[in-house]
Amino acid sequence: MRKILSLDGGGVRGLSTLIILRYIMEQLDEERGFHLEPWQEFDLIGGTSTGGLLAIMLGRLRMSIDECEDAYLQLSRRIFTPARKDVDVAGRVYDFLKANGKFDAKPLEEIVKHLLIERGLSEDELLLDKDEDSCKVFVCAVSGGNDSTVRIRTYKTRDHDPLLRHCKIWEAARATSAASRLFEPIKIGPRGQEFVDGALRHNNPIQIVDLESDELFRGEDRFIISIGTGSAPGSAVTGNLLELMQTLKKIVTDSEEKNQLFQAKNIDAVRTGRMYRFNVFHGLADVGLHEHEFTNLIADHTDAYLRMPDTRMQVMRCVATMKEAGQRLDYIGGEDLDIHLEKLRLGDVGAEICMHCQTGEFFQAAKSVC
């Protein structure tokens, strides 16, 4: 069974996504007896805006959830810095009237590039992942030229994909998070095509994720987890136009509407435990998309949501299905992909934990011991 992860946008409230995902993975660890990270567990991770950033970090960069949270909190603190100083009254009035980008995108670009260098990659590393066995990742953006939804991928498909051999990791991160009136659009590729935040069309990317995964894994059983960033509208994110406030409210409302419509159309998947949606319904309305100083409130409300009996029951059912489906590529513990693939090539690894050390280290499959 193919495991798919769909991540909503939501500014700093993406912290809620990570808290929920960590809880699910921890419960799965308890059931299995060993630890795996999302890039080892999921076949495909798709996201929009905040969710797109997380998808890149968790899937393409193979970061642990802890590493991702640390980087994400740093991102939140640095990127939501006004592009103009408070004393620049004339400039701020101009931004209000023209709805120009309020935040400087440079810190986002710099932090993503720093993450790449930390992992021994070039700061201009392509989003394309040459390893076909890697967790597949795509992010949603919107074409600035015709308002159409664009999927920026780490993998090849049969679709016309002019960005595949040109888009850098940091450019994909910028494209999926270039929220209108928050950041300036970004131009990518030799033709200078312009892209803005995919949240304006698919803040909840579940429909795109479903379509993409069906095309990738046609005929195979699929299991989908969708994680939101709060269903209630947050406070105003800029001092710009009232239109922006209404747009952002519509984005968040549409996210839950899309979830309800998707579940209604896929009632069999929901009924049989092949599709789960996790989303904090109360409390996050107090946190604007840019208000990084309220991460404590995000954590408090998400923790309360996860303590609810209904949520815990849903998580346990979700985890049971994940365990029953097995591990992607038969991982038996948290290990590097290259090492794992070499073990598979040699044919000396099994899908069980060693009977003696219980660590999931390299062992002879025939004897089931180290």
N, C-alpha and C positions, 0 to 999 in steps of 0.2 A: 504494500500500500504506500502510495506517495504522500508525504507529509508537506503541507503548504502552510506558510505563515503570512498573514495579511496585516499590515500595520497602518493605522490611521495617522493623519496629520494632527497637529495641535500645539505647536509652539513649545514652550517650556513644559507643558503638561505631558510631553512625551515621557517624562520621568514616571508617570503612572503606568505607561506601557511596559517599561522595564521592570517595575516592581511586580506587576502581574505576571510577566513572562518568567521572572526569577522564581516566583512561587510555584508556577506550573512545573518548571524544570527541577526544582528542589523536590517536589512531591514525586516526580518521575524517578529521580535519583534514589529516593527512599524505596520505591517499589522494585527497582532493578538491582540496587546494591552497588552501583557505580555511577560516575558522573560523566555527562556529555554536555558539550556546549551546543547552542542552536545551529551553528554551521555544520556540526556533525549529525544533528538530528533531522533537520529539514532539507527536503529536496529543492524547495523554492521559497524565497522570501521576497515579497513585493511590498512596496510602501510608497506613501505620498508625503511630501514635505518633511515634517519631523519623522514620520515613519520611514521615509526614504533614506534619511540620514542614518537612522538606526539599522535599516536593512543593509546599507553599505558597510557599516562598522561590524555588525554581527555576522554577515555573510561573506562579503568580498574581502574584508580585512581579517576575518576569522578572530575577532576579538571576543573575549569572555564577556559575560553580562556585567561582571564587576568592572572590568576595564572600560566597557562601553558606558556604564553609568558615570564613572569618574570623568571620562572625556566629555560626556554629554553635559554634565554640570558645569564643566569648564567652558564649553561652548556657550551654554545659556548665559553665563555671567559676562562673557566677552562680546558675543555678537549683538546682544540687545543693548547696544550703546548708541545713543542718538548721533546721527551723522553730523548734526549741527549743534553747537554749544547753545546753552540757554541764553547767553548774552547776544547771540546772533538773531536778534528779533526780526530784522528784515528778512533774513533767510528762512526763518521758521514760518513767517507769514506767507512767503512765496510757496514753501512746501505745502502749507495748508490749502492754498488756493489751487495749486497744480497737482496736489496729491503725489508729490515726489517721494522717493524712497526715504524713510526716516532713519533707517539704521545702516551703518557702514558694513558692507559685506566682506571687507578685507580680513577681519579677525576670523571669520568662518573659513575663508580660503587658507589662511595661515595655519590654523589649528589642524585642518584636514591634512595639509602638506606635512606638518610636524608628525602627525600620526603615521603617515606613510614612511617617513624617514626613520622613525623609531622601529618600524618593522622591516627595515633593510630594503625598502622600495624607493624608487625615484619619486620625487615630489610631482612629477608629470606622468606617473604610471597610468596606463590606460585602464579604463573600467573593464574592458574585455579581459576575461580570465581564460588563459590558454589551456588550463587543466579541465578537461571535460567532466571529470568526476567531482569537481568542486560543487558546493552548494550554489545553485543558480540564484541570481539576484536581479531584480529590475526596479526602477523607480519611475514614478509618473511625473510628467511635466506637461506644460501646455505651450503649444507653438504660439509665439508672439505674432506670427504672420496671419494665421487663419483660425486661431482659437481651438485647434484640434488637440486631442490628447495624444501624447507621445510616450512610448515606453522606451526607456534608456536601459539597455541590458548589458549583462556581463558575459553573454553567451550568444552563439549564432542561432538564427532561425531561418526559415525560408521567406520571412517578410523582407520587404525593402527596408533596409536599415542603414541609412547613410552615415549615422553617427558611430556605428560599431567600431570602426578602425580609427576614429579620431577623438572620441570623447574621453577626457581624462577623469580620474576618480574625483578630483576636487571640482571639476566642472559639473559632473553629474550631481554632486552634493549641492552645488550652488543652484543648478537648474531646478531641482525638485523643491528647493526651499526659498526660491525667489518670490516670496509672497508679495502680491501687489500692494503697494503703498507701504511696505515694510523694507524691501530690498529692491535695488535696481535689477532689471532683467539681465540675463547673461547671453553673450553670443558664443556659439560653439561651432567648430569645424571650419574648413577652408572657405565655405560660402557665407560664413558669419550669420548663421541662422539664430534667431533670438528665441529664448525660452523663459517662461515664468512658472511660478509655483503651480504644481498639479492640483493643489487643494481647491482651486477655483472650479474645477470640474469633477474631481474624484477625491475629495478629502478622505472618504472611506473607499479604498480601492478594491473592495471585495469583488465587484463585478468584473473588473479588469483582471484581477488575480485569478478568478475562476476561469475566465476565457483563456488567459495565458497558460494556465496549468493544464487545461483540457487540450490545448494545442500541443503542448510539450509532451504530455503523458497520455496521449489518446488511447482509449480502451483500457486504461489501468484504473484501479480503485484509488480514490483520492480522499484525504482527510485534511480538513481546513480549520485552522484556528484564526479568528479575526479579533484583533485587540484595538479598542478605541481609546480616546483620551478625554472622555467625559461627554455626556450627552446634553448638558445644559450650556447655553451660550455664556461665554465669559464676558468680562468687562471690556470697554473700548481699548483697543491696542494702540491707537495713535491719536494724535490731536487733529487728524486730517478731517476728511469730509464725513458727514452723517451717512452718506452712501456706503462708505467703507464699513462703518459699524453694522449697517444692515446686511452687507455682503457677508461679513464674518459670522453674523448670527445665522444667516441662511446656510453657510457652509457647515456649521456644527449641527444644525437641525437636519440638513440633508443627509449627513453621515448616518444618523440613526434611522431616517426614513429609508435609505438605501439598504440598511441592514434588515429592516422589517420586510421590505419587498423581496430581497434576496432569499430570506428564510422562507417566505410564503411560496416562492417559486421552487424552492428546493426543500420542501417539507419532508421528503423521504430521507434526505441526508441528515436533517436535524433530528428526525425521529429515531434514526438508526445510529446516532452518535458519530456521524462522520463530518459534522460541522458544528463549531462552537464559537460563540461570541462573548467576549468579556469586555465590560465597559462600566466605569464608575458613573452611576446615575445622579448622585447627589454630592454637593460640596464644591466641585471644581468650577462652578459658576462664579465663585469668588476670586478665581485666578485668571487674569488676562493672559493671552498667548505670549506676551513679552515679559511678564512679571516674574523674573527669575528669583527675586528675593523671597518669594512665597513657596519655595520648594518644600518647606516643612508642612504647609497646608496640603500640598499635593500628596505627600507621603501619608499624612494623617487620614485623609479621606479615602485613599486607596487601601490603606491597611484596614480601615473600617469595612470597606466593601468586601475585602477578602475574608474577613471574619464572619460575614453573614452566612448562616447555615445553607441557604440556597446556593450561594456562590461556591462554598466549599464542596457541596454535593456535585455541582457541575464540574468543578476542577477534578474531583476524584473520578468521575465518569470519563472525562477527557483523558486523564492520565492512564486509565485502564485501557482505553483504545490505543493510545500511543505505545504502551508496553506490549500489547498483543501484536501490534503491527511490526515489531522488531526495530532494529537500528538501520539507518541508512548505511549501505556498504558493509553491513555487519560489524560496525564498530563495537568493540568490547570494553572500551575505556577511553578517557580523554587522551588522545595521542595525535601526533602530527599526521596530516593526510599522506605525505610522501612515505613515511614509515609504514603506515597502515597499508597502503597500496602495494608496497614491496612485500609485506607479509602475505597478502593475498596472492601475489604473483608466485611466491615460493610455495604456496599451498600448505603452509605450516601453522595456520591460525584457524581456530574454530570460533564459533559464535557463543561459546559458553565461557564463564569465568573459571579460572584455575581452581580445582578442588582444594588445593593446599594453601596458596597465598591469598586467594580471593581478590586479587588486584586487577585482573584483566590484562596482565602482562603477556608477552610473547610465550607461547607454549605449544607443545606437540598436540595436535588435535586428536590423534589416535589414542593418546594416553590421557588427555585432559588434565595434565599436570605440567608444571614448569620443568 
